[in-house]
Amino acid sequence: MGNWRGFVLLCGLSIAVATGPAARANELIVSQGVDPIGFDPTRFATGNHVFLHQLYDTLVTLGPDGDPRAALAESWQRSPDGLTVTFRLREARFHTGRAITAEDVVFTIERYQTERVGANLLPRMRSIRQVRAVDPRTVELTLGDLMPGLFDLLGAVFIQNRDAIDTMNRTAAGSGPYVLREWRPGVQFTMERFAQHWRNDQTLLNRIVVRTIPDESAAAAALQTGAVDLLLTTGALAETQLRDRPGIRIERPQASPRSFYLMINTARPPFEKLEIRQAISRAIDRRRIAEIVYRKNGGETCQPWAPGHWAHAPEVERACGFDLAEARRLMERSGIAPFTTTVNTAVDAYSPGSVETAQILKEDLAKIGITLDIKTYDQARARSLLLASDFDMLLHVYTEGGNDPQFILPSGIYGPGGRAKYTAPAYEALVAAAGRTADIAARKDIYRQISLAIAEAAFVMPIVHEFPSIPMKRGIEGFRVDASGFPVLSRITGAR
Amino acid sequence: MGQFALRRLLDAIPVLLAVSLLIFAGLRLAPGDPAEMLAGPDPSPATIAAIRETLGLDRGIAVQFALWLRAAASGDLGLSLVNGLPVGELLLDRMGPTLELALAGMAASLALGFAMGLAAGLAPGSATDRTISALASLGLATPKFWTGILLIIVFGLEARLFPVAGRADYADGVGEALRSLFLPAMTLAIANGPIIARFLRNGVVEMSRSDHVRTAMAKGLPRRQVVTGYILRNALVPVVTVSGLILGNLVGGTALVEIVFSWPGLGSLLINAIANRDYSVVQGVMLVVVAGFLATSLLVDILYGFLDPRIRHGRAP
């Protein structure tokens, strides 16, 4: 009897050991519509998002509450004047096996500040005046101003191995929870668990395969047949195809919206007239655009930040709602006769839904005497026109709506003297004030005033905040994105 | 024949040079700037200028072309402006799948076209001929991407007979690789087979009415021998011409099919490179595509010689 009990106990223990506290999932296969453009983490091309948090680490990450959490930096201190921040690095290694040192952080930050690298974060990195290695595990940043959004920024600065830069485009140069094992351009790339990662015990997947499937219908079909487990990029067609399908569920992470807006070039007549711009803002039926173009995946809006963002102020939404009568009154008050103007749109790969939105806009503006000609451009041409402010009106999108407001305030979109060529002393003062305080309550109030000023000046009109759909196999859990919209895949369960 | 082929190869050099120059100039004169595409969402003019300098785009077009030509002459097609990978390597990676799909598509088109064309041509005016004609029109009129999506839905999604996307490597199993090739090849066959069928059908009908065929029939030769030896061989000349054009087109012109089936070929590489203004890659792909057309044209001309002895011996047909 005793032997029998002992045998059963041994079997039970064996099973427990084999499965562990949570059975480790093995492989996840995801699909996206475009290939990565190499593995340089300074580039935020759509095809690159999927590998950033998997192949690389940052000094800090942001929690759901927006507060910084330790990552490669295990602790930090800020000087009393707030202009010096010192980070203490944890012991960690790159995929090559070499230990991460403060010099690698210095190298990385300086690389993000190099013009010819063309890093996406370059404009925001300029506020870091100096970075130095105090010792092999201590890094000191000297800031030009308080940089209230510093930790949000550092959450998107991926630390690179300075010895592997020359081959980084092909083989990556990171320290993240996964190592790049194979890349077949145009086909797929594979990432495998990095067993020496400092947080390896929390990495649940052993292997991630990212397949490039450009056609969204084919991607939806691949999900339905089980060829892939999750679609990172999807459009209206695929979403319709997959909705209510057995075995499929659609998640909509609320962390990082796509924010669609209309921008007006205030340097071109008659848009220098405030009444004209306000009339346009009042004439746009944002709800109809949200329902028809963005399939109720988001909500109409008047302000740069979506509901759920700490800077979102509900009262601002009343500042620019659809009011045709008011729009007509404003047009009359402007003294401008009915006129014709153009709106620039672009292909869906660059400006999703802009063409359809323009068609609704055309109907809306016709009611107040504005005839709209719609011009559609390919990605490269649209970008050239945007950067040169060569447009009357422009429909476009930004994806920084989940980040700290300082990501988009001193920028070409909302910044004074930006692409819309708008500025006003009061607005400039508000934007400057936003950069001078780190107190969250004070910041909230300043951004509320900024949102009201944007709605009032109507040089940029936010229209819809949309949270992209992520279709996946039923049973998959743990998918999340950070504030910048970059996926974090290491904690996914339910994979094959 | 050898001298003929050598002469044609030498003739190809100025053609490639002229095409390269046209594409080079056209790309740089077209709106859109690769430096802007690489510069992040909010670049300053200084950032864009620095990137342009890194990419060598700050030099004059003539200087850029001269440098490119010198490198290309030694086999170096430069680096992708977008991902920094050698263009030659990118082309080699995509060449295999492109040729695989082109040859499979051609074979399937020929098989389908021959079956349809011969059946219709040997029974002109019949119900068979009219049915095949209608099916051919349907195949020609239907956009390739639509046909592809339909095949994916029916045979991939509903019947689960074939994979719906992607190309399987032969290293992972010949069976899987052929399965992944089937639907894209059939898509091309449905689009191109009818073209071959029409040419063949007309050729067969015309040859069937010719004096030498009537003589052969009158002499009591078996029908099969008359069809294969007298009708078909002569009807093939225009079919070879159009097949050469189709093959040349398949090498560089199947971008839509590649995108629908996620097939990693030259077509989808070209589309992405154009969208991103990746000058180096566009230049390299177009060079390969044009060279492919010229090679196919040479092959067709050589095949003429085998089919028609009059051509081989330099006499007018």
Interface residues (C-beta under 8 A of the other chain):
Chain A: S31 V34 D35 P36 I37 G38 R43 F44 E115 R116 G118 A119 N120 L121 L122 P123 N169 R170 R184 P185 G186 V187 Q188 R211 T212 I213 P214 D215 S217 A218 A219 A221 A222 Q224 T225 A227 A349 D378 Q379 A380 R381 R383 S384 L387 Y398 S411 G412
Chain B: P31 G32 D33 P34 A35 E36 M37 L38 A39 G40 P41 D42 P43 S44 A46 T47 I48 A50 I51 E53 T54 V82 N83 G84 L85 L90 D93 R94 I149 I152 I153 G156 L157 R160 P163 V164 A165 G166 R167 I259 V260 F261 S262 P264 S268 L269 N272 A275 N276 R277
